[in-house]
Amino acid sequence: MSEGSIGPDDVLVAVVGVTGSGKSQLIQTITQDDSIVIGHNLKSETNAVAQYDFSAKGVNFKLIDTPGFDDTDLDDEDVFRMISKWLEGSYRKGQQLTGIIYLNRIIDTRQKGSAIRNLRMFKKLCGKNNFKNIILGITFWDKEPDLHVAEAREKELRKTPEFWGDMIAQGSRVERIPNEREACINLLLSLAPNEKVTLCIQSELVDQGLSLEETAAATEIQNYEELKAIRDQEARSLQAQKKAHESAIRKKDRHLQSLMMRARIDFEAQQLADQQAERALEEEKLAILQKQEESRRQKRVQEQKQRQLESAKLKEQQRELQISITTRQNRDRHQRRVQREHRRSLAHIASIKSQADLIKTSMGYRRVQQTVQANPHFSEGAFCDVCLRHVTIDTRFWSCAGCTEKFDFIMCNICKQTKQYICWCDPIDYPNSAHNLRPATFGPAAWPCPRAVRGAYDLHCDSCSKPPGSIYLHCCICCNDNFDLCVECWGRGAHCQNPTSHFLIPFGWVPPGERPP
C-alpha cells in the first residue's frame, strides 16, 4: 500500500463490491504489489480504505481499495461509514474520482436481498448523473464450468432494472474482468479520458452540509435496517411463543396450548400470506416488464415492415421511371429512323427522276454530259439530303463519314451554315460516328474518256454478260477502263468495283469512225 500525495492530474479509481468479489485480486494483478492480501473466503482481508499507486503509458493512477459488503466481521453500515468518510475527506481536499469499478461474481447463483440492498445504496451514493463513469465488472468467469449458465446470469444482470439495467441505460458499461494483467491495465486506461465527477454523497455531505444519516444512501440502509428490525422482532416474538408453547406443554395446560397453537398457526398463516403477496408483486413487476418488452418488439417489427414497404414502393417507382425512359428513347429512335427513311425516299425519288431524264436525253446516241455516283444521288453532282437542293460538280458540299458507309448522307453548304440540321447518325445506334461531317466536292469528269473516243464493237455488260443495248454505263477506272454496265443491271443496284468513290458515265453506241458530238 502506498500513501503518496494525489496530484491534480492523477486519475483516482475506486474498486467497490461485496466481500470476495475480487477487488484486491484486481488491484494486485495490475500493481504486482505482493503486500496485498487476497482472501479466498467470505471474510474480508481489507478492513479499511487503502490507496495503491500505479503508472501506465504516462498516466498516474491512484487505485482505491475499499472494504467489502456482506462481510462476516464488519456490518454493512460500518463499511458504508468508512467509504463515505474517505469520499468526504478526499472531496474537501479537491480530489475527485475519475471512475469506479463495481465488481460482481458470476458464480453467484442468485442476488441475495442484502446484495440488492447494497447495490441500491451504491446507486444513491454515486448518483444517476455519474453512472457513465462506472464499469460494472464481472469476475470469476473461469470458476463457472457451464458457460451458458454464466451468460444467462450476465443477461439477467444487464436486463433487470433492479440490478444493472437502469445503470446501463444511464451510461454504465459491463466488462468481463480477465485474469491477464495487460487486459486489466487496458480496462483501467479506458477510464483515464473521463472527466472527474462529484458523487452524490460528496455533494450532500460537503456542498449541502447534510449529516451522514440524512443522505440518500444512508436512508436506503436505514429503511433496510428498520425492515430487518421488524422481521427480527417478529422472529423473536415467534420464538417466545414457541417457548411459551413448550412451557404450556410441560405444565400440561391444554387450554393454553390450544391458544398458543392457534396463535402460532395464525402468525404462520399471516407470514405465508405476506410472502405470497410479495411473490405476487414480483410476478406483477415481471409481467409488466415482459409486456413492455413485447410492445417494443412489436413496434420494431412494424417499423421494419414499414421500411420494407417504402423500399418496395421506391423500387417500383424506379422501375416505372426506367420503363418510361426506355419507352421515350425507343420512341425518339423510331421517329429519327422514320425521318431518315423519309429523306432517303425523297432522295430515291429524285434519283429515279434524274434517271428518267438521263434516259430521255441519251436517246439518239448522244453523249450525256452527266455523271452518276454509286449512291442514290444522280445527274451532275447530287441532291442535299436536308433541303433536296441540287449539288452540282465543283460545288462544295458536306458528307458524313459515318453515314456514308450505310446511308450516303450529303448536305449542301447552305444547310450546313444554318446549323439547324445534323446527319442521319443515331447517337444511340452509332455512338462512335457522332456527326462527323467533312467538306468535299465531286470534281470535273476526266474527258475525253478513251472509251468515248474509240468506241466499242464487242460491248457486253460486266454484270449480266449481255449486250448493253443502246444506252450503257461506263467506269473509266475499273478493269483498266474496260468496265461497262447495262441500264437494267444498274437499275437493280449493280455498280462498279468501288461504288463509294468512282463515277459511272452513261454512253450511247458510237458507230465506227465517228466521234461523239
Secondary structure, 3 states (H helix, E strand, C coil): CCCCCCCCCCEEEEEEEECCCCHHHHHHHHHCCCCCCCCCCCCCCCCCCEEEEEEECCEEEEEEECCCECCCCCCHHHHHHHHHHHHHHHHHCCCCECEEEEEEECCCCCCCHHHHHHHHHHHHHHCHHHHHHEEEEEECHHHCCCHHHHHHHHHHHHHCHHHHHHHHHCCCEEEECCCCHHHHHHHHHCCCCCCCECCHHHHHHHHCCCCHHHCHHHHHHHHHHHHHHHHHHHHHHHHHHHHHHHHHHHCCCHHHHHHHHHHHHHHHHHHHHHHHHHHHHHHHHHHHHHHHHHHHHHHHHHHHHHHHHHHHHHHHHHHHHHHHHHHHHHHHHHHHHHHHHHHHHHHHHHHHHHHHHHHHHCCCCCCCCCCEECCCCCCCCEECCCCCCEECCCCCEEEEHHHHCCCCCEEEHHHHHHCCCCCCCCCCCCCCCCCCEEEECCCCCCCCCHHHHHCCCCCCCCCCCCCCCCEEEEECCCCCCCEEEEHHHHHCCCCCCCCCCCEEEEEECCCCCCCCC
